[in-house]
Amino acid sequence: MLSSRPLLTMFYSYLPLWCVALPLLGAILIYLIGDAHERVRDICTTAVTVATFVLVLLMYPPVI
């Protein structure tokens, strides 16, 4: 029988909030960087994308 405890702890975790907030904060940062520093903007874009992917992967085991 499946235990509901990991699923319940996920609902009270801030991880889903960070999965939504991080790309939004990253988009604001990337917008502020703009065309002034294209290389830094691209590095920030990649870093935010990888960090969001890692956060989503951290949520994967409790869901299954």
C-alpha positions in Angstrom: 0.0 0.0 0.0 1.2 3.5 -0.8 2.0 5.8 2.0 0.5 9.3 1.7 3.1 10.9 4.0 5.6 11.9 1.2 2.8 13.4 -0.8 1.5 15.4 2.2 4.9 16.7 3.0 5.2 17.9 -0.6 2.1 20.1 -0.2 3.7 21.8 2.8 7.1 22.2 1.1 8.3 25.5 -0.4 9.9 23.6 -3.3 6.9 24.0 -5.7 6.9 27.7 -4.8 10.6 28.0 -5.7 9.9 26.1 -9.0 7.6 28.9 -10.0 9.4 31.8 -8.4 12.9 31.1 -9.7 12.1 31.5 -13.4 10.1 34.6 -12.7 12.9 36.2 -10.7 15.4 35.0 -13.4 13.3 36.6 -16.1 13.3 39.9 -14.3 17.1 39.7 -13.8 17.6 38.8 -17.5 15.3 41.7 -18.5 17.3 44.1 -16.4 20.6 42.9 -17.9 19.2 43.4 -21.4 21.4 43.9 -24.4 24.1 45.7 -22.4 25.9 42.4 -21.5 24.8 39.7 -23.8 27.2 37.1 -22.5 26.2 37.6 -18.9 22.5 37.5 -19.9 23.0 34.2 -21.7 24.9 32.7 -18.7 22.1 33.8 -16.4 19.5 32.3 -18.7 21.3 29.0 -18.7 21.9 29.0 -14.9 18.2 29.8 -14.2 17.1 27.0 -16.6 19.4 24.4 -15.0 18.4 25.5 -11.5 14.7 25.2 -12.3 15.3 21.8 -13.8 17.1 20.6 -10.7 14.3 21.9 -8.5 11.7 20.0 -10.5 13.9 16.8 -10.3 13.9 17.2 -6.5 10.1 17.1 -6.6 10.0 14.0 -8.8 10.7 11.2 -6.2 7.9 12.3 -3.7 5.4 12.3 -6.5 6.1 8.7 -7.6 
